[in-house]
Amino acid sequence: MLEVASLVKEYRRTRAVDGLSFTINPGEIVGLLGPNGAGKTTAMRCIAGILRPTSGTVRIHGYDIVQDHAKAKARLAFVPEVPGLYELLTVWEHLRFIAMCFDKLEVFERRCDELLDRYHLSEKRNELVVTLSKGMKQKLAVACALVHDADVLLFDEPLIGIDPAGAHEVKQELMRARDDGAAVLVSTHLLDTAERLCNRVIIVARGRKLAEGTLASLREEHAMSEATLEEVFLSLTREP
Ligand code: ATP
């Protein structure tokens, strides 16, 4: 389970996340939606323990990401918008290295071929990461996130730059993780995909939550029966 309570993150002159609270239960995919600069990536980076929140708390499976960060991070997988990979490792070495970091070498030995195969990286197994295309790097980052069977998965714009087959596979993977009981948070600008993939969405703008719920509940709450998620989103995020 992921619990975010009153999360605030200020940069020097900007309050990028402004009192964000939400919970994601095991077995749910939740979409984090918002216009450019809404604070999605900042919130994700705070939840992943990369940025220290100005205030508020993040709990992963009950562990506080600041106070108990090792235990929290052991349960967490984060795929950033731009994956920071070790370019001078081979694809196989990279996956193995991530498995070692999470003390999951045994699982890795069993699952490596399956992961490489699923993401069409088998033929790149012994190539250096620096030689991969952008989409292949994104797929490798997703494969790395799946090595240690995390309880909470965070995906920041996971479908950008991936070809249709890869995007299909990533979506299948998110659904598999959900069906296996993970709590999944996905930030995306692809509202059609969010509508089909997510159990619920959270719409943010200027660091604040504007709305949260299923498409049906958002339609009802905002008196927009029959509206698509895109129509609800545009109506809520329209600047005055
Ligand atoms: P996008 O959809 O464009 O990726 P986002 O919703 O992910 O946007 P963030 O990247 O979290 O938004 O940015 C939120 C706000 O914080 C923006 O006003 C941005 O300019 C600001 N910001 C982000 N990173 C920094 C930083 N390192 N230093 C100062 N301000 C930052």
Residues whose N, C-alpha, C, O or C-beta is under 5 A from the ligand:
A	BS01	ATP	Y11 T14 A16 G34 P35 N36 G37 A38 G39 K40 T41 T42
